[in-house]
Amino acid sequence: MKKTTTFLCLLCFYFSLSQDIELESFATGFNRPVNIKHAGDDRLFVAEQDGIIKIVNSDGSVEPTNFLDIDAIVGSNGNEQGLLGLAFHPDFDTNGYFFVNYTNNSGDTVISRFSRIGINPTIADPNSELIILTYSQPYSNHNGGELQFGPDGYLYISSGDGGSGGDPQNNGQNLNSLLGKLLRIDVNNASASNPYDIPADNPFVGNASARDEIWAYGLRNAWKFSFDSANNDLWIADVGQNAREEINMVASTNAGLNYGWRCYEGNNTYNTSGCPSSSTLTFPVAEYSHSGGRCSITGGYVYRGTTYPNLVGTYLFGDVCTQEIGYLKFEGGSWNSTFENFSGNWVAFGEDINGELYVSSLGGTIYKVTDSLLSIDENTQNSLSIYPNPANTILNIDLPDSTSGNSTTFNIYDVQGKLIKSILKDNNDTFTSINISDLKSGFYVLEAKLDEDGKITKKFVIN
């Protein structure tokens, strides 16, 4: 039985018309689920921090057999250690390869490739590990950990600055270190003798003072990053020190960018000793302070699904400490963000094959992100049924039987609260059809105004 937790809506008119989201419980019973990915089909794969990957079917059921169990080789004593990242090769359907990012029993980072067993889509071979890349972690925290295949087919890795506080080893700005970076490598022909290649267009190839694997630098702890499936933009949510959390967005082709850490925390100076000019740095498109107990951003995805048109183009993210989920959108020439409260320690977002979004709480539940504008009727004492929803040219309306014999005025408002259409029904029938072929695609609110001054409202979408 799916449960729904709903945001308290902001008042935009005399009924709610804000862009609010809901979380619908989708799958439960996980132990610290920190990564959610799909493998090119309608399943989700959930990585648990201790070293186990489980499969969630499209109906929310969890496969009884683990997809992969590498708990024995995963070190997860520190709060930020463990199995942290998962990415499926773009050709997983044919080659069966997937990649993980974990800290080993020595606390160091390992990027490895595993294979499924034969053509079995539900079981991987724990003995098939091919270690791609390792690097030492001087402290237990700030391990980054995300893996994503980019639109170019290369594997991107977020590494974290190595830990402690304030980047004491200056790893973020040190191009000879793999820490505090976004790495980019070619694993398409990985073998034991040649685990990865360097893409020829990596920005520091041929620079004797820099590592060839580096794509971008100046990151503190990019716990999550993602690519926009519509335009390939790269989104990096970088966890701050004591004051600011930041969201970076750039074209995925922009190479060699310096995101500023340890020199800057968000847009604020942090420690600029020995730092380059601020004019050479890339600053975030959005940031937020630690007011109200906020402390650690979990990056998400831009919504590109088809079920909830109102969310299209919206970047969703979360804060672990305040149990808030935020959404960010470019409107009116600027980036605007909104926070709403839920109950959960949000540590990972996931995107399915259809562009629908999910979010996991450390407590063990995976939620599906939905749009409250398509929620059940908020006026439960007087049920009003409209269908189809989303609609195309005709909107059918069933009024409650108690309204039989009453005249009813149907008013249609757009999302700004402007009256678009008004129709009077003066017969005794509780069923009505309205022609909406003259209305543009988008979200609307139908108000049924009864002759006794009663009102029933319902939201609907026109495709």
C-alpha positions as CSV (number, residue, x, y, z in Angstrom):
1,M,0.0,0.0,0.0
2,K,1.6,3.3,-1.1
3,K,1.5,6.2,1.3
4,T,1.7,9.8,0.4
5,T,3.4,12.6,2.4
6,T,2.4,16.1,1.2
7,F,4.0,19.5,1.3
8,L,1.9,22.2,2.9
9,C,1.0,24.4,-0.1
10,L,1.8,28.0,-0.5
11,L,-1.2,30.3,-1.0
12,C,-1.0,31.8,-4.5
13,F,-4.7,32.5,-5.0
14,Y,-7.7,31.7,-2.9
15,F,-6.9,28.1,-3.4
16,S,-3.4,26.5,-3.8
17,L,-1.8,26.9,-7.2
18,S,1.9,26.7,-6.2
19,Q,4.4,24.3,-7.7
20,D,4.4,21.8,-4.8
21,I,5.6,18.2,-4.9
22,E,4.6,15.1,-3.0
23,L,6.5,12.0,-2.0
24,E,4.9,8.7,-2.5
25,S,6.4,5.7,-0.7
26,F,7.6,3.4,-3.5
27,A,9.9,0.7,-1.9
28,T,10.9,0.0,1.7
29,G,13.2,-2.2,3.8
30,F,16.6,-0.9,2.7
31,N,19.7,-0.3,5.0
32,R,21.2,3.1,4.3
33,P,20.3,3.4,0.6
34,V,22.8,6.0,-0.8
35,N,22.5,5.5,-4.6
36,I,19.7,4.9,-7.1
37,K,20.3,4.1,-10.7
38,H,18.5,2.4,-13.7
39,A,20.2,0.0,-16.1
40,G,18.3,1.0,-19.3
41,D,15.0,-0.8,-18.3
42,D,12.2,-0.1,-15.9
43,R,13.9,-1.4,-12.8
44,L,15.8,0.6,-10.2
45,F,19.1,-0.5,-8.6
46,V,19.6,0.6,-5.0
47,A,23.1,0.7,-3.5
48,E,23.3,0.3,0.3
49,Q,26.2,1.8,2.1
50,D,27.5,-1.5,3.6
51,G,28.1,-2.9,0.2
52,I,24.9,-4.5,-1.2
53,I,23.0,-3.6,-4.3
54,K,19.3,-4.5,-4.5
55,I,16.8,-4.5,-7.4
56,V,13.5,-2.7,-7.2
57,N,10.9,-3.7,-9.8
58,S,8.6,-1.2,-11.5
59,D,5.8,-2.0,-9.1
60,G,8.0,-1.2,-6.1
61,S,8.6,-4.8,-5.1
62,V,12.2,-5.7,-4.1
63,E,13.9,-8.8,-5.6
64,P,14.6,-11.3,-2.8
65,T,18.1,-12.0,-4.1
66,N,20.7,-9.3,-3.9
67,F,22.1,-8.1,-7.2
68,L,25.5,-7.8,-5.7
69,D,27.0,-8.3,-2.2
70,I,30.6,-7.0,-1.7
71,D,30.2,-6.2,2.0
72,A,33.4,-8.1,2.8
73,I,35.6,-5.8,0.8
74,V,33.7,-2.5,1.6
75,G,34.9,-0.5,4.6
76,S,32.0,1.5,6.1
77,N,33.1,2.4,9.6
78,G,33.1,6.1,8.9
79,N,29.8,7.9,8.4
80,E,30.9,8.9,4.9
81,Q,32.6,5.7,3.9
82,G,31.1,2.6,2.2
83,L,29.6,1.7,-1.2
84,L,28.8,5.2,-2.4
85,G,28.5,5.2,-6.2
86,L,26.9,3.0,-9.0
87,A,26.8,3.5,-12.7
88,F,25.8,1.1,-15.5
89,H,27.7,1.0,-18.7
90,P,25.6,2.5,-21.6
91,D,25.8,-0.9,-23.3
92,F,25.0,-2.9,-20.1
93,D,22.2,-4.7,-21.9
94,T,24.8,-6.4,-24.1
95,N,28.1,-6.3,-22.1
96,G,26.7,-6.7,-18.6
97,Y,29.2,-4.2,-17.1
98,F,28.5,-1.8,-14.2
99,F,30.9,0.3,-12.1
100,V,31.0,1.0,-8.3
101,N,32.7,3.5,-6.1
102,Y,33.5,2.3,-2.6
103,T,36.0,2.8,0.2
104,N,37.9,-0.4,1.0
105,N,38.8,-1.8,4.4
106,S,41.8,0.5,4.5
107,G,39.6,3.5,3.9
108,D,40.8,4.3,0.4
109,T,38.7,4.8,-2.7
110,V,38.3,2.1,-5.2
111,I,36.6,2.4,-8.6
112,S,35.8,-1.1,-9.9
113,R,33.9,-2.8,-12.7
114,F,31.7,-5.8,-12.1
115,S,29.7,-8.1,-14.5
116,R,26.3,-9.7,-14.3
117,I,26.3,-13.5,-14.4
118,G,25.9,-14.5,-18.0
119,I,22.6,-13.0,-19.4
120,N,20.9,-13.2,-16.0
121,P,19.5,-9.7,-15.5
122,T,19.1,-10.1,-11.7
123,I,22.4,-11.4,-10.4
124,A,25.9,-10.0,-10.6
125,D,29.1,-12.0,-10.1
126,P,30.9,-10.8,-6.9
127,N,34.1,-12.4,-8.2
128,S,34.2,-10.5,-11.4
129,E,35.8,-7.4,-10.0
130,L,38.2,-5.5,-12.2
131,I,39.8,-2.6,-10.3
132,I,39.9,0.5,-12.5
133,L,41.3,3.1,-10.2
134,T,42.3,3.6,-6.6
135,Y,43.5,6.6,-4.6
136,S,44.3,7.2,-1.0
137,Q,42.0,9.0,1.4
138,P,43.9,10.9,4.2
139,Y,40.8,11.2,6.3
140,S,37.5,9.2,6.7
141,N,35.2,12.0,5.5
142,H,34.8,13.8,2.1
143,N,35.0,10.8,-0.1
144,G,32.7,12.2,-2.8
145,G,31.6,8.9,-4.4
146,E,29.2,9.6,-7.3
147,L,29.6,7.9,-10.6
148,Q,27.9,8.9,-13.8
149,F,28.4,8.1,-17.5
150,G,28.3,11.3,-19.4
151,P,26.6,12.0,-22.7
152,D,30.0,11.4,-24.3
153,G,30.2,7.8,-23.0
154,Y,33.0,8.5,-20.5
155,L,32.9,7.7,-16.8
156,Y,32.8,10.8,-14.4
157,I,33.8,10.4,-10.8
158,S,33.5,12.9,-7.9
159,S,36.4,12.5,-5.5
160,G,36.0,14.9,-2.5
161,D,38.9,16.9,-1.1
162,G,40.2,14.1,1.3
163,G,38.5,15.2,4.4
164,S,39.1,16.8,7.8
165,G,38.0,20.5,7.6
166,G,39.0,23.4,5.5
167,D,41.0,21.2,3.0
168,P,44.2,21.3,5.1
169,Q,46.2,19.6,2.3
170,N,44.9,22.1,-0.4
171,N,43.8,19.1,-2.5
172,G,40.9,21.0,-4.2
173,Q,43.4,23.5,-5.8
174,N,46.2,21.0,-6.4
175,L,46.2,19.7,-9.9
176,N,48.7,17.0,-9.0
177,S,46.1,15.4,-6.7
178,L,43.0,13.4,-7.7
179,L,41.1,14.7,-4.6
180,G,38.7,17.6,-4.7
181,K,38.0,16.9,-8.4
182,L,35.6,15.7,-11.0
183,L,37.5,13.0,-12.9
184,R,36.7,11.8,-16.4
185,I,38.1,8.5,-17.8
186,D,37.4,6.1,-20.7
187,V,36.5,2.6,-19.4
188,N,35.1,1.2,-22.7
189,N,38.1,-1.0,-23.3
190,A,39.1,-1.7,-19.7
191,S,41.3,-4.7,-19.0
192,A,43.6,-5.9,-16.3
193,S,46.6,-4.5,-18.1
194,N,45.0,-1.3,-19.1
195,P,42.1,-0.5,-16.8
196,Y,41.2,2.9,-18.3
197,D,42.3,5.4,-21.0
198,I,42.5,9.1,-20.8
199,P,40.1,10.9,-23.2
200,A,42.2,13.0,-25.6
201,D,40.2,16.2,-24.9
202,N,40.6,16.1,-21.1
203,P,41.7,19.6,-20.3
204,F,45.1,18.9,-18.6
205,V,46.4,16.2,-21.0
206,G,50.0,17.0,-21.7
207,N,50.4,19.3,-18.7
208,A,53.2,17.9,-16.6
209,S,51.9,19.8,-13.5
210,A,48.4,18.2,-13.6
211,R,46.8,14.8,-13.6
212,D,45.4,13.8,-16.9
213,E,42.2,12.3,-15.3
214,I,41.0,15.7,-14.1
215,W,38.0,17.2,-15.8
216,A,37.2,19.9,-13.2
217,Y,38.6,21.0,-9.8
218,G,38.1,23.1,-6.7
219,L,35.4,20.9,-5.2
220,R,35.0,20.2,-1.5
221,N,32.7,17.2,-1.4
222,A,30.5,16.8,-4.5
223,W,28.4,14.0,-2.9
224,K,26.1,13.9,-5.9
225,F,26.2,15.2,-9.5
226,S,24.1,14.5,-12.6
227,F,23.6,15.2,-16.2
228,D,20.4,16.8,-17.5
229,S,19.0,14.1,-19.9
230,A,17.4,16.8,-22.1
231,N,20.4,19.1,-22.8
232,N,23.3,17.3,-21.2
233,D,24.0,20.2,-18.7
234,L,26.2,19.1,-15.8
235,W,24.8,19.8,-12.3
236,I,27.1,19.5,-9.2
237,A,25.9,20.0,-5.7
238,D,28.9,20.7,-3.5
239,V,28.7,20.2,0.3
240,G,30.0,23.3,2.1
241,Q,32.1,23.8,5.2
242,N,30.3,25.7,8.0
243,A,28.2,28.3,6.2
244,R,27.2,27.7,2.5
245,E,25.9,24.9,0.3
246,E,26.2,25.4,-3.4
247,I,24.7,24.2,-6.7
248,N,26.8,24.5,-9.9
249,M,25.4,24.1,-13.4
250,V,27.5,24.3,-16.6
251,A,27.4,22.9,-20.1
252,S,28.8,19.4,-20.0
253,T,31.4,20.4,-22.6
254,N,33.0,23.0,-20.3
255,A,36.4,21.5,-19.4
256,G,39.0,22.5,-16.8
257,L,36.7,24.7,-14.6
258,N,37.8,25.7,-11.1
259,Y,34.8,25.7,-8.7
260,G,36.8,27.7,-6.1
261,W,37.2,25.5,-3.0
262,R,39.1,26.2,-0.6
263,C,39.3,29.8,-1.8
264,Y,35.6,30.2,-1.7
265,E,32.7,28.5,0.1
266,G,29.8,29.2,-2.3
267,N,30.1,32.9,-3.1
268,N,31.8,33.8,0.2
269,T,35.6,33.9,0.6
270,Y,37.0,31.1,2.8
271,N,40.8,31.0,2.6
272,T,42.2,32.9,-0.4
273,S,45.8,32.5,0.5
274,G,47.7,31.6,-2.7
275,C,44.5,31.5,-4.7
276,P,43.9,32.5,-8.3
277,S,41.9,35.6,-9.3
278,S,38.2,35.2,-8.6
279,S,37.7,36.1,-12.3
280,T,39.1,32.7,-13.2
281,L,36.7,30.7,-11.0
282,T,33.3,29.3,-11.7
283,F,30.7,30.3,-9.0
284,P,27.4,28.5,-8.3
285,V,24.1,29.3,-9.9
286,A,22.5,28.9,-6.5
287,E,23.6,28.6,-2.9
288,Y,22.0,28.6,0.6
289,S,23.2,29.3,4.1
290,H,23.1,27.0,7.1
291,S,20.3,29.0,8.7
292,G,17.6,26.9,10.3
293,G,19.9,23.9,10.8
294,R,20.7,23.3,7.1
295,C,24.1,21.7,6.8
296,S,24.6,19.3,3.9
297,I,23.2,19.3,0.3
298,T,22.2,16.2,-1.6
299,G,22.3,16.9,-5.3
300,G,19.5,15.5,-7.5
301,Y,18.3,15.7,-11.1
302,V,16.4,17.9,-13.4
303,Y,13.0,16.5,-13.9
304,R,12.5,15.4,-17.5
305,G,9.6,12.9,-17.1
306,T,6.2,13.2,-18.8
307,T,3.9,12.4,-16.0
308,Y,4.1,15.8,-14.2
309,P,4.5,18.5,-16.9
310,N,4.6,21.3,-14.2
311,L,7.9,19.9,-12.9
312,V,9.7,19.8,-16.3
313,G,13.0,21.7,-16.1
314,T,13.0,21.8,-12.3
315,Y,16.2,20.7,-10.5
316,L,15.4,18.9,-7.2
317,F,17.9,18.6,-4.3
318,G,17.7,17.9,-0.6
319,D,19.3,18.8,2.7
320,V,20.2,15.9,5.0
321,C,20.0,17.8,8.3
322,T,16.7,19.7,8.0
323,Q,14.9,17.0,6.0
324,E,14.0,19.5,3.4
325,I,13.7,19.0,-0.3
326,G,14.3,22.0,-2.5
327,Y,13.6,22.8,-6.1
328,L,15.4,25.2,-8.4
329,K,14.2,26.7,-11.6
330,F,15.3,29.5,-14.0
331,E,12.4,32.0,-14.1
332,G,12.2,35.7,-14.9
333,G,15.9,35.9,-15.7
334,S,17.1,34.4,-12.4
335,W,17.4,31.1,-10.5
336,N,14.7,30.7,-7.9
337,S,14.7,28.1,-5.2
338,T,12.0,26.9,-2.8
339,F,12.3,24.6,0.2
340,E,9.6,22.4,1.7
341,N,9.7,20.1,4.7
342,F,9.4,16.3,4.7
343,S,10.4,13.6,7.1
344,G,13.6,11.9,6.0
345,N,17.3,12.2,5.8
346,W,17.6,12.7,2.1
347,V,20.9,11.1,0.8
348,A,20.2,10.2,-2.8
349,F,18.0,11.0,-5.8
350,G,17.5,8.7,-8.7
351,E,16.1,8.9,-12.2
352,D,14.3,6.0,-14.0
353,I,14.3,5.2,-17.6
354,N,11.3,7.5,-18.2
355,G,12.8,10.5,-16.4
356,E,10.7,10.1,-13.3
357,L,12.5,11.0,-10.1
358,Y,13.0,9.1,-6.7
359,V,14.6,10.0,-3.5
360,S,15.9,7.9,-0.6
361,S,16.1,8.4,3.1
362,L,18.8,6.9,5.3
363,G,15.9,5.3,7.2
364,G,15.4,2.8,4.4
365,T,12.6,4.0,2.2
366,I,12.6,5.0,-1.5
367,Y,10.0,7.6,-2.4
368,K,8.7,8.6,-5.8
369,V,8.5,12.3,-6.5
370,T,5.1,13.4,-7.7
371,D,3.3,16.6,-8.3
372,S,0.6,17.8,-5.9
373,L,-1.2,19.5,-8.8
374,L,-2.2,16.0,-9.9
375,S,-3.1,14.8,-6.4
376,I,-6.4,13.6,-5.1
377,D,-9.2,16.2,-4.6
378,E,-8.3,18.4,-1.6
379,N,-12.0,19.0,-1.0
380,T,-12.9,15.5,0.3
381,Q,-16.2,16.3,1.8
382,N,-17.7,17.0,-1.6
383,S,-16.2,14.7,-4.2
384,L,-15.8,16.1,-7.7
385,S,-14.7,13.7,-10.4
386,I,-13.1,15.0,-13.6
387,Y,-11.6,12.8,-16.4
388,P,-9.6,12.3,-18.4
389,N,-6.8,14.0,-16.5
390,P,-4.6,15.0,-18.3
391,A,-7.2,15.9,-20.9
392,N,-7.0,16.9,-24.5
393,T,-10.2,18.4,-26.0
394,I,-13.0,17.4,-23.7
395,L,-13.2,17.5,-19.9
396,N,-15.9,15.3,-18.3
397,I,-17.3,16.3,-14.9
398,D,-19.2,14.2,-12.4
399,L,-20.7,16.2,-9.6
400,P,-21.7,14.7,-6.2
401,D,-25.3,13.3,-6.2
402,S,-26.1,15.9,-3.5
403,T,-25.9,18.7,-6.1
404,S,-28.7,17.2,-8.3
405,G,-31.2,19.9,-9.1
406,N,-28.9,22.7,-8.5
407,S,-27.6,25.1,-11.1
408,T,-23.8,25.1,-11.3
409,T,-21.3,27.5,-12.8
410,F,-18.0,26.0,-13.9
411,N,-15.1,28.4,-13.8
412,I,-11.7,27.5,-15.2
413,Y,-8.6,29.4,-13.9
414,D,-5.0,29.3,-15.1
415,V,-2.1,28.9,-12.6
416,Q,-1.9,32.7,-12.1
417,G,-5.5,32.7,-10.9
418,K,-6.9,34.4,-14.1
419,L,-10.4,33.4,-15.1
420,I,-10.2,31.7,-18.5
421,K,-13.6,30.3,-19.1
422,S,-17.0,30.2,-17.4
423,I,-19.9,27.8,-18.2
424,L,-23.4,27.7,-16.6
425,K,-25.1,24.3,-16.2
426,D,-28.8,24.8,-15.3
427,N,-30.2,21.3,-15.7
428,N,-30.6,18.6,-13.1
429,D,-28.0,16.2,-14.5
430,T,-24.8,15.8,-12.3
431,F,-22.8,14.9,-15.4
432,T,-21.3,17.6,-17.7
433,S,-18.8,17.7,-20.5
434,I,-16.9,20.9,-21.3
435,N,-15.1,21.6,-24.6
436,I,-11.5,22.7,-23.8
437,S,-10.0,22.5,-27.3
438,D,-9.5,26.2,-27.3
439,L,-7.2,26.2,-24.2
440,K,-3.5,25.9,-24.4
441,S,-1.5,23.0,-22.8
442,G,-0.8,23.5,-19.1
443,F,-2.2,23.4,-15.6
444,Y,-5.7,24.7,-14.7
445,V,-8.1,24.7,-11.8
446,L,-11.8,23.9,-12.3
447,E,-14.1,25.5,-9.8
448,A,-17.7,24.2,-9.5
449,K,-19.7,27.0,-8.0
450,L,-23.1,25.8,-6.7
451,D,-26.2,28.0,-6.5
452,E,-26.1,27.8,-2.7
453,D,-22.7,29.5,-2.9
454,G,-20.9,26.2,-2.2
455,K,-17.6,25.6,-4.1
456,I,-15.7,22.5,-5.1
457,T,-12.3,22.9,-6.8
458,K,-10.2,20.4,-8.8
459,K,-6.8,20.7,-10.6
460,F,-6.4,19.3,-14.1
461,V,-3.9,19.3,-16.9
462,I,-4.3,19.8,-20.7
463,N,-1.8,18.0,-22.9
